[in-house]
């Protein structure tokens, strides 16, 4: 399953930790916001780290 990430800092955190998006950045049709798409399984552990950071 893939997950859309709208938060640039979170997307860069994933990339800095070796997980690359599965697609190029896109623009959401309704909101006009840029988002990145990541594989949910690849980001599970990093998501926990992201939530627990200070």
Secondary structure, 3 states (H helix, E strand, C coil): CEEEECCHHHHHHHHHCCCCCCCCCEECCCCCCEEEEEEHHHHHHHHHHHHHCC
